[in-house]
């Protein structure tokens, strides 16, 4: 009998990471792939990115609308309530043998809660990470405690999952699917990117993504304005912005981005969503990933480019030597750029090593899922470290 494996995705970035594993599962004759999407994928504001999933050849079993047209904390809570209703109906209809989720977003927390109540075994990817500046930290560890099989992205994260009381026999460090993407995608050339994205690369080029720090109130506008002021001092530069996620204060950031790009030169571009192919292809030709996205921590080191990581949103993640951590003040950001373009730092980048795996995560996870005895895993015991 085929194992029905249901994947869930609520954001563009999440899907981009999951893609190599989705392809592997789809190819396996012993699996029946199910796929449900929600959140930002179904929003015009965020680029209707479910269409990318369909263009990649995946059938979507159900689309669950949950997002409200507000980024307040109350609106997010109401979206979670809508998710609870919608996900329960869909999972009860599909009756998967297991649910596969990635990461730490509020949409994932809700679908995992539903699966737990419906007695569906849960496979969690990228648990055990630490991001002290955002509520994702608590959400991620909560998902871990409701999950039954864990695939972490490095050994420190594996140890942290075990520290949370998970049986070591259910926790595997296979690396990040992000590295699989980098090694297996046919990335676009500079000329193709210029044509398809209507950009012109300059002497200096930056890829900027700035997300809200959800455990802080009313700081996003100040921090982003500081970054704008520093960026405005550069000459002969191409700056490519991507919009923030649908988090608390996320829409506020996106409005600021739209206003900034509108008043600046033609050498600045803003995209609702780039998708994994365009985003990773751009990394080949930029000097750095700037902002506070996990992509600067996990993916950028593979391209031996710098990362200017602003604030503490990513504090706690394992980091390569290519990452420059800076505070959110104008002076600190300016100093980080000075370090980025210094000869000594550029020389150091040549020896950068990615700490997140060897690019074989999708195959290793698929092989484990084929052998996984999922029928008797619901009654978990707390693993005690002596």
SEPA-617504 format. One record per residue (C-alpha): residue number from 1; chain; y, z negated, x. Coordinates in steps of 0.25 Angstrom, whole numbers. Each point is the difference from the previous one (the first is absolute). Example, Ala and Ser with C-alpha at 12.3 -4.5 7.8 and 13.67 -1.06 7.14 Angstrom:
! SEPA-617504
[node 1, 'A', [-18, -31, 49]] [node 2, 'A', [14, 2, 6]] 
***
This chain:
! SEPA-617504
[node 1, 'A', [0, 0, 0]] [node 2, 'A', [14, 4, 5]] [node 3, 'A', [9, -12, 4]] [node 4, 'A', [13, 1, -7]] [node 5, 'A', [11, -3, 9]] [node 6, 'A', [14, -1, -6]] [node 7, 'A', [13, 1, 9]] [node 8, 'A', [13, -5, -4]] [node 9, 'A', [14, 5, 5]] [node 10, 'A', [14, -4, -5]] [node 11, 'A', [8, 6, 12]] [node 12, 'A', [2, 12, 8]] [node 13, 'A', [-2, -7, 13]] [node 14, 'A', [-13, -7, -5]] [node 15, 'A', [-6, 13, -4]] [node 16, 'A', [4, 7, 13]] [node 17, 'A', [-8, -11, 7]] [node 18, 'A', [-12, 0, -9]] [node 19, 'A', [-1, 15, 1]] [node 20, 'A', [-11, 2, 11]] [node 21, 'A', [-9, -11, -7]] [node 22, 'A', [2, 8, -13]] [node 23, 'A', [-5, 13, 6]] [node 24, 'A', [-12, -7, 6]] [node 25, 'A', [-4, -7, -13]] [node 26, 'A', [2, 13, -7]] [node 27, 'A', [-10, 7, 9]] [node 28, 'A', [-11, -10, -1]] [node 29, 'A', [-11, 4, -10]] [node 30, 'A', [-3, -15, -3]] [node 31, 'A', [14, -3, -5]] [node 32, 'A', [7, 3, -12]] [node 33, 'A', [15, 0, 3]] [node 34, 'A', [10, -6, -11]] [node 35, 'A', [15, 0, 2]] [node 36, 'A', [11, -7, -8]] [node 37, 'A', [14, 0, 4]] [node 38, 'A', [12, -8, -5]] [node 39, 'A', [14, -5, 4]] [node 40, 'A', [9, 10, 9]] [node 41, 'A', [-10, 11, -1]] [node 42, 'A', [4, 2, -15]] [node 43, 'A', [15, -1, 2]] [node 44, 'A', [10, 11, 1]] [node 45, 'A', [9, -9, 8]] [node 46, 'A', [-10, -1, 11]] [node 47, 'A', [-4, 15, 0]] [node 48, 'A', [-12, 0, -10]] [node 49, 'A', [-10, -1, 12]] [node 50, 'A', [-12, 0, -9]] [node 51, 'A', [1, 15, 1]] [node 52, 'A', [-2, 0, 15]] [node 53, 'A', [-14, -7, -3]] [node 54, 'A', [-4, 11, -9]] [node 55, 'A', [5, 11, 10]] [node 56, 'A', [-9, -7, 10]] [node 57, 'A', [-12, 3, -10]] [node 58, 'A', [-3, -14, -5]] [node 59, 'A', [-2, -2, -15]] [node 60, 'A', [8, -11, -6]] [node 61, 'A', [-8, -8, -11]] [node 62, 'A', [12, -7, -6]] [node 63, 'A', [15, -2, 2]] [node 64, 'A', [6, -13, -4]] [node 65, 'A', [15, -1, -1]] [node 66, 'A', [6, -14, 3]] [node 67, 'A', [13, 2, 7]] [node 68, 'A', [13, -4, -7]] [node 69, 'A', [13, 6, 3]] [node 70, 'A', [5, -13, 8]] [node 71, 'A', [-3, -6, 13]] [node 72, 'A', [3, -15, -5]] [node 73, 'A', [-11, -11, 2]] [node 74, 'A', [-1, -1, -15]] [node 75, 'A', [-3, 15, -1]] [node 76, 'A', [-10, 0, 11]] [node 77, 'A', [-7, -11, -8]] [node 78, 'A', [0, 8, -13]] [node 79, 'A', [-6, 12, 8]] [node 80, 'A', [-11, -9, 4]] [node 81, 'A', [-3, -4, -14]] [node 82, 'A', [0, 14, -4]] [node 83, 'A', [-10, 3, 11]] [node 84, 'A', [-9, -12, -4]] [node 85, 'A', [-1, 7, -14]] [node 86, 'A', [-2, 14, 5]] [node 87, 'A', [-9, -2, 12]] [node 88, 'A', [-10, -9, -9]] [node 89, 'A', [-1, 11, -10]] [node 90, 'A', [-3, 11, 11]] [node 91, 'A', [-10, -8, 8]] [node 92, 'A', [-7, -5, -12]] [node 93, 'A', [-2, 15, -4]] [node 94, 'A', [-3, 5, 14]] [node 95, 'A', [-10, -12, 4]] [node 96, 'A', [0, 3, 15]] [node 97, 'A', [-10, -7, 9]] [node 98, 'A', [11, -4, 9]] [node 99, 'A', [15, 1, 1]] [node 100, 'A', [7, 4, 13]] [node 101, 'A', [14, -4, 3]] [node 102, 'A', [9, 0, 12]] [node 103, 'A', [11, -10, 4]] [node 104, 'A', [9, -10, -7]] [node 105, 'A', [9, 6, -11]] [node 106, 'A', [2, -6, -13]] [node 107, 'A', [-7, 11, -7]] [node 108, 'A', [-13, -2, 8]] [node 109, 'A', [1, -15, -3]] [node 110, 'A', [-1, 3, -15]] [node 111, 'A', [-11, 10, 1]] [node 112, 'A', [-8, -10, 8]] [node 113, 'A', [2, -11, -10]] [node 114, 'A', [-5, 9, -11]] [node 115, 'A', [-12, 4, 9]] [node 116, 'A', [-4, -14, 3]] [node 117, 'A', [0, -4, -15]] [node 118, 'A', [-8, 12, -3]] [node 119, 'A', [-10, -4, 11]] [node 120, 'A', [2, 13, 8]] [node 121, 'A', [-2, -2, 15]] [node 122, 'A', [13, 3, 8]] [node 123, 'A', [1, 6, 14]] [node 124, 'A', [13, -3, 7]] [node 125, 'A', [6, 8, 11]] [node 126, 'A', [10, -6, 10]] [node 127, 'A', [-1, -14, -4]] [node 128, 'A', [3, -11, 10]] [node 129, 'A', [13, 6, 5]] [node 130, 'A', [13, -9, 0]] [node 131, 'A', [14, 4, -5]] [node 132, 'A', [8, -12, -1]] [node 133, 'A', [13, 6, -5]] [node 134, 'A', [-6, 5, -14]] [node 135, 'A', [-8, -5, -12]] [node 136, 'A', [-11, 10, 5]] [node 137, 'A', [-5, -11, 9]] [node 138, 'A', [-4, -9, -12]] [node 139, 'A', [-5, 12, -8]] [node 140, 'A', [-9, 5, 12]] [node 141, 'A', [-7, -13, 2]] [node 142, 'A', [-2, -2, -15]] [node 143, 'A', [-6, 14, -1]] [node 144, 'A', [-9, -5, 12]] [node 145, 'A', [-5, -12, -8]] [node 146, 'A', [-4, 9, -12]] [node 147, 'A', [-7, 10, 8]] [node 148, 'A', [-14, 1, 5]] [node 149, 'A', [0, 10, 11]] [node 150, 'A', [11, 1, 11]] [node 151, 'A', [4, 11, 9]] [node 152, 'A', [11, -5, 10]] [node 153, 'A', [8, 9, 10]] [node 154, 'A', [-2, -9, 12]] [node 155, 'A', [-7, -12, 5]] [node 156, 'A', [11, -10, -2]] [node 157, 'A', [0, 4, -14]] [node 158, 'A', [-15, -1, -2]] [node 159, 'A', [1, -15, 6]] [node 160, 'A', [11, -3, -10]] [node 161, 'A', [-8, 5, -12]] [node 162, 'A', [-12, -9, 5]] [node 163, 'A', [10, -12, 1]] [node 164, 'A', [3, 2, -15]] [node 165, 'A', [-14, -3, -3]] [node 166, 'A', [-7, 13, 0]] [node 167, 'A', [-14, 2, 5]] [node 168, 'A', [0, 7, 14]] [node 169, 'A', [-11, 9, -5]] [node 170, 'A', [10, 6, -10]] [node 171, 'A', [11, 2, 9]] [node 172, 'A', [1, 13, 9]] [node 173, 'A', [10, 4, 10]] [node 174, 'A', [0, 15, 0]] [node 175, 'A', [14, 4, 3]] [node 176, 'A', [11, 6, -9]] [node 177, 'A', [-2, 12, -8]] [node 178, 'A', [14, 4, 5]] [node 179, 'A', [-6, 4, 13]] [node 180, 'A', [-10, 8, -6]] [node 181, 'A', [11, 8, -7]] [node 182, 'A', [7, 2, 13]] [node 183, 'A', [-12, 5, 7]] [node 184, 'A', [-6, 9, -11]] [node 185, 'A', [12, 6, -7]] [node 186, 'A', [5, 14, 4]] [node 187, 'A', [15, -4, 3]] [node 188, 'A', [11, 9, -2]] [node 189, 'A', [8, 7, 11]] [node 190, 'A', [15, -3, 2]] [node 191, 'A', [3, 14, -5]] [node 192, 'A', [-8, -2, -13]] [node 193, 'A', [6, -14, -3]] [node 194, 'A', [14, 6, 2]] [node 195, 'A', [-3, 11, -10]] [node 196, 'A', [-7, -8, -10]] [node 197, 'A', [9, -12, 0]] [node 198, 'A', [13, 8, 2]] [node 199, 'A', [3, -8, 13]] [node 200, 'A', [5, 3, 14]] [node 201, 'A', [-5, -9, 11]] [node 202, 'A', [11, -4, 10]] [node 203, 'A', [1, -6, 14]] [node 204, 'A', [-3, -14, -7]] [node 205, 'A', [-9, -2, -12]] [node 206, 'A', [-4, -12, -8]] [node 207, 'A', [-9, -3, -12]] [node 208, 'A', [6, -11, -8]] [node 209, 'A', [-7, -9, -11]] [node 210, 'A', [6, -13, -5]] [node 211, 'A', [-7, -8, -10]] [node 212, 'A', [6, -13, -7]] [node 213, 'A', [-4, -14, 6]] [node 214, 'A', [-5, -6, -13]] [node 215, 'A', [0, -14, 4]] [node 216, 'A', [15, 1, 3]] [node 217, 'A', [11, 1, -11]] [node 218, 'A', [12, 10, 1]] [node 219, 'A', [-3, 3, 15]] [node 220, 'A', [-4, 15, -1]] [node 221, 'A', [14, 5, -2]] [node 222, 'A', [6, -7, 12]] [node 223, 'A', [-12, 4, 9]] [node 224, 'A', [0, 15, -4]] [node 225, 'A', [15, 1, 1]] [node 226, 'A', [-1, -6, 15]] [node 227, 'A', [-10, 11, 3]] [node 228, 'A', [9, 11, -7]] [node 229, 'A', [12, -4, 9]] [node 230, 'A', [-9, 1, 13]] [node 231, 'A', [-6, 13, -4]] [node 232, 'A', [14, 6, -3]] [node 233, 'A', [4, -2, 14]] [node 234, 'A', [-10, 10, 5]] [node 235, 'A', [3, 15, 3]] [node 236, 'A', [-10, 12, 0]] [node 237, 'A', [-10, -8, -8]] [node 238, 'A', [-10, 4, -11]] [node 239, 'A', [-3, -12, -9]] [node 240, 'A', [-11, 1, -11]] [node 241, 'A', [0, -11, -10]] [node 242, 'A', [-11, -3, -10]] [node 243, 'A', [2, -9, -12]] [node 244, 'A', [-4, -14, -2]] [node 245, 'A', [-12, -4, -9]] [node 246, 'A', [1, -6, -14]] [node 247, 'A', [2, -14, 5]] [node 248, 'A', [10, -10, -4]] [node 249, 'A', [13, 5, 5]] [node 250, 'A', [-6, 14, 3]] [node 251, 'A', [8, 8, -9]] [node 252, 'A', [13, -7, 5]] [node 253, 'A', [-4, 5, 14]] [node 254, 'A', [-3, 14, -5]] [node 255, 'A', [14, 1, -7]] [node 256, 'A', [6, -4, 14]] [node 257, 'A', [-8, 11, 7]] [node 258, 'A', [4, 10, -10]] [node 259, 'A', [15, -3, 1]] [node 260, 'A', [-1, -1, 15]] [node 261, 'A', [-6, 14, 2]] [node 262, 'A', [9, 6, -10]] [node 263, 'A', [13, -4, 8]] [node 264, 'A', [-6, 3, 14]] [node 265, 'A', [-3, 13, 7]] [node 266, 'A', [-10, 11, -3]] [node 267, 'A', [-9, -6, 12]] [node 268, 'A', [-5, -11, -9]] [node 269, 'A', [-11, 2, -11]] [node 270, 'A', [-5, -10, -10]] [node 271, 'A', [-14, 2, -6]] [node 272, 'A', [-6, -7, -12]] [node 273, 'A', [-14, 2, 6]] [node 274, 'A', [-5, 8, 12]] [node 275, 'A', [-15, -2, -2]] [node 276, 'A', [-9, -3, 12]] [node 277, 'A', [0, 14, 6]] [node 278, 'A', [15, 2, 1]] [node 279, 'A', [2, -15, 4]] [node 280, 'A', [-10, 0, 11]] [node 281, 'A', [4, 14, 5]] [node 282, 'A', [15, -4, 1]] [node 283, 'A', [-5, -12, 9]] [node 284, 'A', [-4, 11, 11]] [node 285, 'A', [15, 4, 1]] [node 286, 'A', [8, -13, -2]] [node 287, 'A', [5, -10, 10]] [node 288, 'A', [-3, -12, -8]] [node 289, 'A', [-4, -5, -14]] [node 290, 'A', [11, -9, -4]] [node 291, 'A', [1, -11, -11]] [node 292, 'A', [-11, -10, -5]] [node 293, 'A', [-12, 9, -4]] [node 294, 'A', [-14, -3, 4]] [node 295, 'A', [-1, 14, 5]] [node 296, 'A', [9, -3, 12]] [node 297, 'A', [-11, -11, 4]] [node 298, 'A', [-13, 7, -4]] [node 299, 'A', [2, 15, 2]] [node 300, 'A', [12, 2, 9]] [node 301, 'A', [-7, -5, 13]] [node 302, 'A', [-10, 11, -1]] [node 303, 'A', [11, 10, 2]] [node 304, 'A', [6, -8, 12]] [node 305, 'A', [13, -1, -7]] [node 306, 'A', [9, -12, -1]] [node 307, 'A', [2, -9, -13]] [node 308, 'A', [12, -8, -3]] [node 309, 'A', [-5, -11, -9]] [node 310, 'A', [12, -6, -7]] [node 311, 'A', [-1, -14, -6]] [node 312, 'A', [-13, -8, -2]] [node 313, 'A', [-7, 8, -11]] [node 314, 'A', [-11, 4, 9]] [node 315, 'A', [0, -13, 8]] [node 316, 'A', [-15, -5, 3]] [node 317, 'A', [-6, 14, 1]] [node 318, 'A', [-7, 4, 13]] [node 319, 'A', [10, 8, 8]] [node 320, 'A', [-1, 10, 12]] [node 321, 'A', [10, 0, 11]] [node 322, 'A', [8, 12, -6]] [node 323, 'A', [6, -9, -11]] [node 324, 'A', [14, -5, 2]] [node 325, 'A', [2, -12, -10]] [node 326, 'A', [14, -3, -3]] [node 327, 'A', [9, -9, -9]] [node 328, 'A', [8, 6, -12]] [node 329, 'A', [14, -1, 6]] [node 330, 'A', [8, 12, 5]] [node 331, 'A', [0, -5, 14]] [node 332, 'A', [-15, -2, 0]] [node 333, 'A', [-3, 14, -5]] [node 334, 'A', [9, 6, 9]] [node 335, 'A', [-7, -7, 12]] [node 336, 'A', [-13, 5, -5]] [node 337, 'A', [4, 15, 0]] [node 338, 'A', [5, -2, 14]] [node 339, 'A', [-13, -5, 4]] [node 340, 'A', [-7, 11, -7]] [node 341, 'A', [7, 11, 8]] [node 342, 'A', [-1, -7, 13]] [node 343, 'A', [-7, 6, 11]] [node 344, 'A', [-9, -12, 2]] [node 345, 'A', [-4, -1, -14]] [node 346, 'A', [-3, 15, -1]] [node 347, 'A', [-9, -1, 12]] [node 348, 'A', [-7, -12, -6]] [node 349, 'A', [-3, 9, -13]] [node 350, 'A', [-9, 9, 9]] [node 351, 'A', [-11, -11, 1]] [node 352, 'A', [1, -5, -15]] [node 353, 'A', [-13, -3, -6]] [node 354, 'A', [-3, -1, -15]] [node 355, 'A', [-6, -14, -4]] [node 356, 'A', [-6, 5, -13]] [node 357, 'A', [-13, 7, 3]] [node 358, 'A', [-6, 13, 5]] [node 359, 'A', [1, 9, -12]] [node 360, 'A', [-14, -2, -5]] [node 361, 'A', [3, -10, -11]] [node 362, 'A', [-3, 9, -12]] [node 363, 'A', [-14, 3, 5]] [node 364, 'A', [-3, -14, 3]] [node 365, 'A', [4, -5, -13]] [node 366, 'A', [-7, 11, -8]] [node 367, 'A', [-13, -4, 8]] [node 368, 'A', [1, -14, -3]] [node 369, 'A', [3, 2, -15]] [node 370, 'A', [-13, 9, 0]] [node 371, 'A', [-8, -12, 4]] [node 372, 'A', [8, -11, -7]] [node 373, 'A', [-8, -8, -10]] [node 374, 'A', [11, -2, -11]] [node 375, 'A', [-9, -5, -11]] [node 376, 'A', [0, -15, 4]] [node 377, 'A', [13, -2, 7]] [node 378, 'A', [8, -6, -11]] [node 379, 'A', [-4, -15, 3]] [node 380, 'A', [8, -2, 12]] [node 381, 'A', [-1, -12, 9]] [node 382, 'A', [11, -6, 8]] [node 383, 'A', [-3, 2, 15]] [node 384, 'A', [4, -12, 8]] [node 385, 'A', [4, 1, 14]] [node 386, 'A', [-6, -12, 8]] 
***
